[in-house]
């Protein structure tokens, strides 16, 4: 019984325990449900708060992007416009090279042909600015001359200034594309705004602002193309659009000045680098198929070669169409092109040249000017009378056609009057294969060649003028060799004898009878003793179509021959030929822009002075009543960019050492490498390409030649700030350093602003602005 009772009691306790356990479990379950419910409420509340927080962050991000994309560049552009347009009308006189480019704009408005060393686009735009301003082209644009009331020079200056203003938003957008922080982007933009060389130049009717604008545009397009290339979007619609814009910028920058070729080379290097990578992907990997590879090549060729060439050609086509009247540049263009101009001054005499005719000879080579001589002697060599090519028409271009030496020994002369020359035949026409002598009309000397080196082209023979009619020297004889006869479109002149020399239409060579060489223009220019005129030499030409040895008769006077009853209609000039000749002439004239050692040019400077601002330029007269401008850079911008260039070279050396030691890894597809390429390497290469040529070239140099190179140096400054400060220093230190840089750039400009905005009153008032003793303030 006791055992059963105990068993019963035990089971009762067990049941109670089970009940208690069940109740506890039920109670716990109920509590868990309550907690779960409360947790769900809290979770929903958190979710709601998080959702609202995400919405606010998205709105904040959108507003931030609006500032980056629109508001910030608009603010910076407004500042740029203000400093460039402020006091743009303060000087009502022709300032510095406005005397050149304003005059060229006038020629377009009057349709008068002119010659210049630069391609036509920039000057066409100057002409357009004059047209928009209602200017008729009658002002002479002489240096220091006061603008007349009918020449709205302020509007013309504002038009030019627009290109300088637009450099700022392009520089800003370039910084954004390069992946820089807004701190660095603002530094780049402020440096471009307050860079004082380009700022000052943008206030006048010049080409420098246009050149800088298209250079900045070209690099912006390159940054855009790089961004799309990295994301493999270069063959998309966006990529094609970017390539087209880059081709447009290349065509325009080269059509303003040939300095644009430097940024073209920069882009070409990048494109070749890109295509080499594509070649590697095609040959060594399976990442690229042949069809896509060919499309890459075709897209680059069409957009970056064909398209820019078309733009360049189109500028010259417009140039030829607009300038359809005779003008001051007639002496530097081909005879056919001159003949097509209204009011040309070509003296058209009889249609066949005879012995005794007075003629001028036009070269068809690298220096397409008239053969010329004057009573100055060569300082070395034969020390005889100089023979040159000259781009202006005067009496020293006139030569008379004389019989050969044998005729002279018999007393037969073609250039003497009948009373003194009873045996002369004044109707003998000059034919192919005839031997002639050419007498310089003013000095009476014969065109002559000696077997001694030419003054510049030492591998050719010297050509001079020597002796007179009383001397019979076989080295005065030249043999006519007709190369080509061009036919007139008029039926009255279709049947001209192809064996005779006809003015304008006959191209021929003059072979020296003794030496066997050909009279030639070389494309080079004499030094100052030859007045920078074109060199003439006697060269052994191996090709019959060597155009440097081709000549034609331009002016022809012979009163003893009959003049045709009908007005001669010259053959139509061929665009390609005129385009090539004009570009050759530009090249020859550029080569002739060398400093004169006998004269001191107080405006010129040397390449090593530019990065340190050792020398500036007085742009105008310096009288007390004149508004004075001194062209000099912003010291903070220029000096900091020069320092950045030095730091960048050390930075690259450090990267190279670490790469060699395998401490860092670079791969052509690597994100860091591509960022370093477009942010640092390409801008440094751009600076080098725009700077180094001026080190090696012999032409006269001025401070404003550094402007495109300085822009790329500013980009290097941004790279070094971003790399060494923004990415390395803490936030407070970064803000302090950037703030100091902003203040320095703006403060430096503010202190020197009168140099760029114009100085009124005596120059002594502004002596405090002379930071360096070499500044001529």
ABEGO torsion letter per residue (X at the ends): XAAAAAAAAAAAAAAAAAAAAAAAAAAAAAAAAAAAAAAAAAAAAAAAAAAAAAAAAAAAAAAAAAAAAAAAAAAAAAAAAAAAABGAAABABBBEAAAAAAAAAAAAAAGBBBBBABBAAAAAAAAAAAAAAGBAGABAGBBGBBBBAABBAAAAAAAAAAAAAAAAAAAAAAAAAAGBBAAAAAAAAAAAAABAAAAAAAABBBAAAAAAAAAAAAAAAAAAAAAAAAAGAAABAAAAAAAAAAAAAAAAAAAABAAAAAAAAAAAAAAAAAAAAAAAAAAABAABBAAAAAAAAAAAAAAAAAAAAAAAAAAAAAAAAABABBBAAAAABBAAAAAABBGBABBBBBABBBBGBBBBBBBABABBBBBBBBABBBABEAGBBBBBBBABBBAAABBBBBBBAAAAAAGBBAABBAAABAABBAABBBBBGBBBBBBBAAAGBBBBBBBBBBAABAABBBBBBBEBAABBBAAABBBBBBABBBBBABAAAAABBAABBBBGABBBBBBBAAAGBBBBBAGBBBBAAAGGBBBBBBBBBABAABAAABBBBBBBBBAABBBBABBBBBBBBBAAAAAAAAAAAAAAAAAABBBBAABBBAABBBAAAAAAGABBBBABBABAABBBBBBBBBAAAAAAAAAAAAAAAAAAAAAAAAAAAGABBBBAABAAAAAAAAAAAAAAAAAAAAAAAAAABABBBBAAAAAAAAAAAAAAAAAAAAAAAAAABBAAAAAAAAAAAAAAAAAAAAAAAAAAAEBBEBAAAAAAABABAABBX
